[in-house]
Amino acid sequence: MDALDVARWQFGVTTVYHFLFVPLTIGLSMLVAILQTLWHRTGNERYLKLTKFYGKLFLINFAMGVVTGIVQEFQFGMNWSDYSRFVGDIFGAPLAIEALVAFFLESTFIGLWIFGWDRLPKRAHLASIWIAAIGTNLSAYFILAANSFMQNPVGYRINPDTGRAELTDFVAVLTNKVALITFPHTLAGSFLVAGSLVVTVGLWHLMRNRDSADTGAYRFATKFGSWVVLVSATLVVITGDIQGKIMTQVQPMKMAAAEGLYTTESPASFSVLTVGSLDGSRELFAIKIPYLLSYLGTGDPNGTVHGINDLQAQYASQYGAGSYTPIIPVTYWSFRFMIAFGLAAAAIALLVLWSQRKGRTPTSRWLLRAGLVMPVLPLLANSFGWIFTEMGRQPWIVFGEMLTRDGVSRSVSLTEVLTSFTAFTLIYATLAVIEFKLLVRYARAGVPDLTPDPAIDDSHDDAERPLAFAY
């Protein structure tokens, strides 16, 4: 084990952990904005209760996402300084805009939304949550544009004197075809996570408090969340199909690694399940769907999908001697886990809707148990999706331009990386416990009581009232 191995593990752990919060923040911000819009347009109090209820869960998650995201910036300079020098001119532009524009919108207007209840005009207050949600989504786009450069470098040139990649066309970076499809795919996955949380919390209260005065609110929440899950799952499939075809164009090795396809085939079958050797090079047993891989990769059921062996020979000739094959068992299983967990969440949402047909109230304990694990499923699907995306690119840190081993900091020792890795992992574990307890605590509390508190004196002018957190 050397510093490179630990640096890769640290980046993987902190990145996947951070992304546990990102999709929930992206999706829940929009869902809360929709709920508040329903209240604004109808005046129905149940929408206001749901807005404040899920808004509280959104704020908890948003705060945790900000904290865990800060570490990402430090990692580039700490463990990957050679990579930062090489690609800094490219990465700097979208990440700077993300911080100056998108994050500014998020932080500013979330603050207005938190403290603006009963202070701002209703329309202005509603606009604040929408602007914050838009900022959150814009933030995702700029970050994905930076990541897409690593998958498919565009809009740059290599300076022969400095050996650095220099930006020549910022519009090309922002309109990278990988970014244009990764963004809607990521958004759909985020709504899958957020919708699942809405279903879980609503279903738990609906089944545990059947005689509650807020039963109507919880019933709406479960139906609303279920439809969000089903629609977003459909969009995940559609955008994922397009993404697979683009991936085959720009990173054919990744598609071959997703299937563990060693020899070029036309047509190529997709294996639902394969049992083979530990390195994935030898197949012992497989269940396959004919023509599917060709369609996923090329859009043609009889299309040609290049195999690992042919691509390895091509890359060795093009880039020099060495292995250009990712870890096949990781890419193969992460790709399938991504699909399986996402479909499982959609199946539970369908069962939840079926259980409420014709005004019925769900009673099945098995459905409740399935509902409780439901938010974990799309989180796992998102995590495995990113593991596949990043591991499938290996051994490249910037595809075709820089190998991962060449991007690590040369001056950082194994002991130093181990120390930071251990510290960050322990901190993240502590934050995970805090996040889970806070979410469970406030989720179990249920929707808020909107009855005015008689202890609050509203006779004074609004300017004299202290600024207070709305929750």
C-alpha positions as CSV (number, residue, x, y, z in Angstrom):
1,M,0.0,0.0,0.0
2,D,1.3,3.5,-0.9
3,A,0.1,7.1,-0.7
4,L,-1.7,6.7,-4.1
5,D,-3.9,3.8,-2.8
6,V,-4.9,5.6,0.4
7,A,-5.5,8.9,-1.5
8,R,-7.9,7.0,-3.8
9,W,-9.7,5.4,-0.9
10,Q,-10.0,8.8,0.9
11,F,-11.4,10.5,-2.2
12,G,-13.8,7.6,-2.8
13,V,-15.1,7.6,0.8
14,T,-15.5,11.3,1.2
15,T,-17.0,11.7,-2.2
16,V,-19.6,8.9,-1.9
17,Y,-20.4,10.1,1.7
18,H,-20.9,13.7,0.5
19,F,-23.2,12.5,-2.3
20,L,-25.5,10.9,0.2
21,F,-26.7,14.4,1.0
22,V,-26.5,16.0,-2.4
23,P,-29.4,14.2,-4.2
24,L,-31.8,14.7,-1.2
25,T,-31.0,18.4,-1.1
26,I,-31.5,18.8,-4.9
27,G,-34.8,16.9,-5.0
28,L,-36.2,18.0,-1.7
29,S,-35.6,21.7,-2.4
30,M,-37.9,21.5,-5.5
31,L,-40.5,19.4,-3.7
32,V,-40.7,21.8,-0.8
33,A,-41.1,24.7,-3.3
34,I,-43.9,22.8,-5.1
35,L,-45.7,22.2,-1.7
36,Q,-45.5,25.8,-0.8
37,T,-46.8,26.8,-4.2
38,L,-49.8,24.5,-3.7
39,W,-50.5,26.3,-0.4
40,H,-50.0,29.7,-2.0
41,R,-52.5,28.9,-4.7
42,T,-55.1,27.0,-2.7
43,G,-54.8,28.3,0.8
44,N,-55.2,24.7,2.0
45,E,-53.5,24.5,5.4
46,R,-52.3,20.9,4.9
47,Y,-49.9,22.1,2.2
48,L,-48.4,24.7,4.6
49,K,-47.9,22.0,7.2
50,L,-46.2,19.7,4.7
51,T,-44.1,22.6,3.5
52,K,-42.8,23.4,7.0
53,F,-42.5,19.7,7.8
54,Y,-40.4,18.6,4.8
55,G,-38.7,22.0,4.8
56,K,-37.2,21.2,8.2
57,L,-35.8,17.9,6.9
58,F,-34.5,19.7,3.8
59,L,-32.6,22.3,6.0
60,I,-31.0,19.6,8.2
61,N,-29.8,17.8,5.1
62,F,-28.6,21.0,3.4
63,A,-26.5,22.0,6.3
64,M,-24.8,18.6,6.5
65,G,-24.2,18.6,2.7
66,V,-22.4,22.0,2.9
67,V,-20.2,20.7,5.8
68,T,-19.2,17.5,4.0
69,G,-18.7,19.3,0.7
70,I,-16.0,21.6,2.0
71,V,-13.6,18.7,2.3
72,Q,-13.9,18.0,-1.4
73,E,-12.1,21.3,-2.2
74,F,-9.3,20.6,0.2
75,Q,-8.7,17.1,-1.2
76,F,-7.7,18.4,-4.6
77,G,-4.9,20.5,-3.2
78,M,-3.9,18.2,-0.5
79,N,-3.7,14.7,-2.1
80,W,-4.0,15.6,-5.8
81,S,-1.9,18.6,-6.4
82,D,-0.4,17.4,-9.7
83,Y,-3.9,16.9,-11.0
84,S,-4.9,20.3,-9.7
85,R,-2.0,21.9,-11.5
86,F,-2.8,20.1,-14.7
87,V,-6.5,20.8,-14.9
88,G,-6.9,23.8,-12.6
89,D,-7.4,26.2,-15.6
90,I,-10.4,24.1,-16.7
91,F,-11.9,23.2,-13.3
92,G,-11.5,26.8,-12.0
93,A,-14.1,28.4,-14.3
94,P,-17.2,26.2,-13.6
95,L,-16.4,25.8,-9.9
96,A,-15.9,29.5,-9.5
97,I,-19.2,30.2,-11.1
98,E,-20.8,27.5,-8.9
99,A,-19.5,29.2,-5.8
100,L,-20.1,32.8,-6.8
101,V,-23.5,32.4,-8.5
102,A,-25.2,29.1,-7.7
103,F,-24.1,28.8,-4.0
104,F,-24.8,32.5,-3.5
105,L,-28.4,32.0,-4.6
106,E,-28.7,28.9,-2.4
107,S,-27.3,30.4,0.8
108,T,-28.9,33.9,0.4
109,F,-32.4,32.9,-0.5
110,I,-32.5,29.9,1.9
111,G,-31.7,32.5,4.7
112,L,-34.6,34.7,3.4
113,W,-36.9,31.7,3.4
114,I,-36.0,30.5,6.9
115,F,-36.4,33.9,8.6
116,G,-39.0,35.4,6.2
117,W,-42.1,33.6,7.4
118,D,-44.7,36.2,8.3
119,R,-42.2,38.9,7.5
120,L,-41.9,38.8,3.7
121,P,-44.9,39.2,1.4
122,K,-46.2,35.7,0.6
123,R,-45.1,35.9,-3.1
124,A,-41.6,37.1,-2.2
125,H,-41.3,34.4,0.4
126,L,-42.4,31.8,-2.2
127,A,-40.0,33.2,-4.7
128,S,-37.1,32.8,-2.2
129,I,-37.5,29.0,-1.9
130,W,-37.8,28.7,-5.7
131,I,-34.7,30.8,-6.3
132,A,-32.8,28.7,-3.7
133,A,-34.0,25.5,-5.4
134,I,-32.9,26.8,-8.8
135,G,-29.5,27.7,-7.3
136,T,-29.2,24.2,-5.9
137,N,-29.8,22.8,-9.4
138,L,-27.5,25.3,-11.1
139,S,-24.8,24.3,-8.6
140,A,-25.2,20.7,-9.6
141,Y,-24.8,21.6,-13.3
142,F,-21.5,23.5,-12.9
143,I,-20.0,20.7,-10.8
144,L,-21.2,18.1,-13.3
145,A,-19.7,20.1,-16.2
146,A,-16.3,20.0,-14.4
147,N,-16.6,16.3,-13.8
148,S,-17.7,15.7,-17.4
149,F,-14.4,17.2,-18.6
150,M,-12.7,14.3,-16.8
151,Q,-14.9,11.8,-18.7
152,N,-14.7,13.6,-22.1
153,P,-12.2,16.4,-22.3
154,V,-13.3,19.3,-24.6
155,G,-12.6,23.0,-25.1
156,Y,-8.9,22.9,-24.1
157,R,-5.3,22.6,-25.4
158,I,-2.2,21.3,-23.8
159,N,0.5,24.0,-23.3
160,P,3.7,22.3,-24.4
161,D,5.8,24.6,-22.2
162,T,4.0,24.0,-18.9
163,G,2.4,20.7,-19.6
164,R,-0.9,22.0,-18.3
165,A,-4.4,21.9,-19.9
166,E,-5.6,25.4,-20.7
167,L,-9.1,26.5,-21.4
168,T,-9.8,27.6,-24.9
169,D,-13.6,27.3,-25.2
170,F,-15.7,27.7,-22.0
171,V,-18.9,27.2,-23.9
172,A,-17.7,23.8,-25.1
173,V,-17.0,22.8,-21.5
174,L,-20.5,23.8,-20.4
175,T,-22.1,22.1,-23.4
176,N,-20.1,18.9,-23.2
177,K,-22.4,16.2,-24.4
178,V,-21.6,14.1,-21.3
179,A,-22.6,17.0,-19.0
180,L,-25.8,17.7,-21.0
181,I,-27.1,14.1,-20.3
182,T,-25.5,13.6,-16.9
183,F,-27.3,16.6,-15.5
184,P,-30.9,15.4,-16.2
185,H,-29.9,11.9,-15.2
186,T,-28.6,13.2,-11.9
187,L,-31.7,15.4,-11.3
188,A,-34.0,12.4,-12.0
189,G,-32.0,10.3,-9.5
190,S,-32.2,13.1,-7.0
191,F,-36.0,13.3,-7.3
192,L,-36.0,9.5,-6.8
193,V,-34.3,10.0,-3.4
194,A,-36.4,12.9,-2.3
195,G,-39.7,11.3,-3.4
196,S,-38.7,8.2,-1.5
197,L,-38.2,10.2,1.7
198,V,-41.5,11.9,1.3
199,V,-43.2,8.5,0.9
200,T,-41.5,6.9,3.9
201,V,-42.3,9.6,6.4
202,G,-45.8,10.1,5.1
203,L,-46.5,6.4,5.1
204,W,-45.2,5.9,8.6
205,H,-47.5,8.6,10.0
206,L,-50.4,7.5,8.0
207,M,-50.2,3.9,9.2
208,R,-49.3,4.7,12.8
209,N,-51.7,7.6,13.4
210,R,-54.8,6.6,11.4
211,D,-57.2,8.8,13.5
212,S,-55.0,11.9,13.4
213,A,-56.4,15.2,12.3
214,D,-53.5,15.3,9.8
215,T,-54.3,12.0,8.1
216,G,-55.3,13.9,4.9
217,A,-51.9,15.6,4.8
218,Y,-50.0,12.3,5.2
219,R,-52.2,10.6,2.6
220,F,-51.4,13.4,0.1
221,A,-47.7,13.1,1.0
222,T,-47.5,9.4,0.3
223,K,-49.4,9.7,-3.0
224,F,-47.4,12.8,-4.0
225,G,-44.1,11.2,-3.1
226,S,-45.0,7.9,-4.9
227,W,-45.8,9.7,-8.1
228,V,-42.6,11.6,-7.9
229,V,-40.7,8.3,-7.5
230,L,-42.5,6.7,-10.5
231,V,-42.0,9.7,-12.8
232,S,-38.4,10.2,-11.8
233,A,-37.7,6.5,-12.2
234,T,-39.0,6.6,-15.7
235,L,-36.8,9.6,-16.4
236,V,-33.8,7.9,-14.9
237,V,-34.3,5.0,-17.4
238,I,-34.7,7.3,-20.4
239,T,-31.8,9.6,-19.5
240,G,-29.7,6.5,-18.5
241,D,-30.3,5.0,-21.9
242,I,-29.1,8.1,-23.7
243,Q,-26.1,8.3,-21.3
244,G,-25.2,4.7,-22.1
245,K,-25.0,5.5,-25.8
246,I,-22.9,8.6,-25.3
247,M,-20.6,6.7,-22.9
248,T,-20.1,4.1,-25.6
249,Q,-19.0,6.8,-28.0
250,V,-16.5,8.6,-25.7
251,Q,-15.5,5.8,-23.3
252,P,-16.1,2.5,-25.0
253,M,-13.9,0.7,-22.4
254,K,-16.4,1.7,-19.7
255,M,-19.3,0.1,-21.5
256,A,-17.3,-3.0,-22.1
257,A,-16.3,-3.1,-18.4
258,A,-20.0,-2.6,-17.3
259,E,-20.7,-5.9,-19.1
260,G,-17.4,-7.7,-18.5
261,L,-17.3,-8.1,-22.3
262,Y,-13.8,-9.2,-23.3
263,T,-14.4,-9.9,-27.0
264,T,-16.0,-7.7,-29.5
265,E,-19.6,-8.8,-30.3
266,S,-22.2,-7.9,-32.9
267,P,-24.9,-8.3,-31.7
268,A,-24.0,-8.2,-28.0
269,S,-26.1,-9.6,-25.2
270,F,-26.6,-8.1,-21.7
271,S,-26.0,-10.4,-18.8
272,V,-28.5,-10.0,-15.9
273,L,-26.3,-12.2,-13.8
274,T,-22.9,-13.7,-14.4
275,V,-20.8,-15.9,-12.2
276,G,-17.2,-16.1,-13.1
277,S,-13.6,-15.9,-11.9
278,L,-12.6,-13.3,-9.3
279,D,-11.0,-11.0,-11.8
280,G,-14.1,-11.3,-14.1
281,S,-12.0,-12.7,-17.0
282,R,-13.7,-16.1,-17.2
283,E,-17.4,-16.8,-17.3
284,L,-18.8,-19.8,-15.5
285,F,-22.5,-19.2,-15.7
286,A,-24.6,-16.3,-17.1
287,I,-28.2,-15.3,-17.6
288,K,-28.3,-13.1,-20.7
289,I,-30.8,-11.0,-22.7
290,P,-29.9,-11.2,-26.4
291,Y,-29.3,-7.9,-28.4
292,L,-29.9,-5.7,-25.3
293,L,-26.2,-4.6,-24.8
294,S,-26.0,-3.6,-28.5
295,Y,-29.1,-1.5,-28.1
296,L,-28.0,0.1,-24.9
297,G,-24.6,1.0,-26.4
298,T,-25.4,1.9,-30.0
299,G,-29.2,2.2,-30.3
300,D,-29.1,-0.7,-32.8
301,P,-30.0,-4.2,-31.6
302,N,-27.4,-5.6,-34.0
303,G,-24.8,-2.9,-33.2
304,T,-21.2,-3.7,-32.5
305,V,-19.9,-3.4,-29.0
306,H,-16.1,-3.5,-28.7
307,G,-14.6,-5.8,-26.2
308,I,-12.0,-5.2,-23.5
309,N,-9.2,-7.1,-25.2
310,D,-9.5,-5.1,-28.5
311,L,-9.8,-1.8,-26.6
312,Q,-6.8,-2.7,-24.4
313,A,-4.7,-3.3,-27.5
314,Q,-5.9,-0.1,-29.1
315,Y,-5.1,2.0,-26.0
316,A,-1.7,0.4,-25.5
317,S,-0.9,1.3,-29.1
318,Q,-2.2,4.8,-28.7
319,Y,-1.1,5.8,-25.2
320,G,1.8,3.4,-24.6
321,A,2.4,0.2,-22.7
322,G,0.3,-0.5,-19.6
323,S,-3.1,-1.7,-18.5
324,Y,-6.1,0.4,-19.4
325,T,-8.7,-1.9,-18.0
326,P,-10.7,-0.9,-14.9
327,I,-11.5,-3.4,-12.1
328,I,-14.1,-5.5,-13.9
329,P,-16.0,-7.0,-10.9
330,V,-16.5,-3.4,-9.5
331,T,-17.8,-2.0,-12.7
332,Y,-19.9,-5.0,-13.5
333,W,-21.7,-5.2,-10.1
334,S,-21.9,-1.5,-9.4
335,F,-23.7,-1.1,-12.7
336,R,-26.3,-3.7,-11.8
337,F,-26.7,-2.6,-8.2
338,M,-27.5,0.9,-9.5
339,I,-30.3,-0.5,-11.7
340,A,-31.6,-2.9,-9.1
341,F,-31.9,-0.5,-6.2
342,G,-33.5,2.1,-8.4
343,L,-36.1,-0.3,-9.7
344,A,-36.8,-1.6,-6.2
345,A,-37.7,1.9,-5.0
346,A,-40.1,2.3,-7.9
347,A,-41.7,-1.0,-7.1
348,I,-42.4,0.0,-3.5
349,A,-43.9,3.3,-4.7
350,L,-46.2,1.4,-7.0
351,L,-47.3,-0.8,-4.0
352,V,-47.9,2.3,-1.9
353,L,-50.2,3.7,-4.5
354,W,-52.0,0.4,-5.0
355,S,-52.6,0.1,-1.2
356,Q,-54.4,3.5,-1.2
357,R,-56.7,2.9,-4.1
358,K,-60.3,4.0,-3.6
359,G,-59.4,5.9,-0.4
360,R,-58.0,2.9,1.4
361,T,-55.5,3.2,4.2
362,P,-52.5,0.8,4.1
363,T,-52.4,-1.8,6.8
364,S,-49.7,-4.3,5.7
365,R,-46.7,-4.5,8.1
366,W,-44.6,-5.7,5.2
367,L,-45.4,-2.6,3.3
368,L,-44.5,-0.4,6.2
369,R,-41.1,-2.2,6.5
370,A,-40.5,-1.8,2.8
371,G,-41.4,1.8,3.1
372,L,-38.9,2.4,5.9
373,V,-36.0,1.1,3.8
374,M,-37.3,2.9,0.7
375,P,-35.1,6.0,1.0
376,V,-31.9,3.9,1.3
377,L,-32.5,2.2,-2.0
378,P,-32.2,5.2,-4.4
379,L,-29.3,6.5,-2.2
380,L,-27.5,3.2,-2.9
381,A,-28.5,3.4,-6.5
382,N,-27.0,6.9,-6.8
383,S,-23.8,5.8,-4.9
384,F,-23.2,2.8,-7.1
385,G,-23.9,4.9,-10.1
386,W,-21.1,7.3,-9.2
387,I,-18.8,4.4,-8.2
388,F,-19.4,2.9,-11.7
389,T,-18.8,6.3,-13.4
390,E,-15.5,7.0,-11.6
391,M,-14.1,3.5,-11.4
392,G,-15.1,2.8,-15.0
393,R,-12.9,5.7,-16.1
394,Q,-9.8,4.2,-14.5
395,P,-6.8,4.2,-14.9
396,W,-7.5,7.7,-16.2
397,I,-8.1,10.7,-13.9
398,V,-8.7,12.8,-17.1
399,F,-9.6,10.4,-19.9
400,G,-6.9,10.2,-22.5
401,E,-4.8,12.9,-20.9
402,M,-3.7,12.1,-17.4
403,L,-3.4,8.8,-15.5
404,T,-4.7,8.7,-11.9
405,R,-1.2,7.7,-10.7
406,D,0.2,10.9,-12.2
407,G,-2.3,13.2,-10.4
408,V,-1.4,12.4,-6.8
409,S,0.6,14.8,-4.7
410,R,4.3,13.8,-4.7
411,S,5.2,15.6,-1.5
412,V,2.5,14.0,0.7
413,S,3.7,10.9,2.5
414,L,1.7,7.7,3.2
415,T,1.6,8.6,6.9
416,E,0.1,12.0,6.2
417,V,-2.6,10.6,3.9
418,L,-3.4,7.9,6.4
419,T,-3.8,10.4,9.1
420,S,-6.1,12.7,7.2
421,F,-8.1,9.7,5.9
422,T,-8.6,8.3,9.4
423,A,-9.5,11.7,10.8
424,F,-12.0,12.5,8.0
425,T,-13.6,9.0,8.2
426,L,-14.1,9.3,12.0
427,I,-15.6,12.8,11.6
428,Y,-17.9,11.7,8.8
429,A,-19.0,8.7,10.9
430,T,-19.9,11.1,13.7
431,L,-21.7,13.4,11.3
432,A,-23.7,10.4,9.9
433,V,-25.0,9.6,13.4
434,I,-26.0,13.2,14.0
435,E,-27.7,13.5,10.6
436,F,-29.6,10.2,11.1
437,K,-30.8,11.1,14.6
438,L,-31.9,14.6,13.6
439,L,-33.8,13.4,10.6
440,V,-35.5,10.6,12.6
441,R,-36.3,12.9,15.5
442,Y,-38.0,15.6,13.4
443,A,-39.6,13.1,11.0
444,R,-41.3,11.3,13.9
445,A,-42.5,14.6,15.3
446,G,-44.9,15.0,12.4
447,V,-46.4,18.0,10.8
448,P,-46.3,21.2,12.9
449,D,-49.3,22.6,14.8
450,L,-50.2,25.9,13.2
451,T,-52.3,27.2,16.1
452,P,-50.9,30.6,17.1
453,D,-49.1,30.6,20.4
454,P,-51.0,32.8,22.9
455,A,-47.7,33.6,24.7
456,I,-46.5,35.6,21.6
457,D,-47.5,39.2,21.7
458,D,-48.3,40.4,18.1
459,S,-49.4,43.9,19.2
460,H,-45.9,45.4,18.6
461,D,-44.8,46.7,15.3
462,D,-43.1,44.1,13.2
463,A,-39.9,46.0,13.2
464,E,-39.6,45.5,16.9
465,R,-40.0,41.8,16.8
466,P,-36.7,39.9,17.1
467,L,-35.4,37.9,14.1
468,A,-36.2,34.3,14.9
469,F,-35.8,31.0,13.2
470,A,-39.2,30.0,11.8
471,Y,-39.1,26.5,13.1
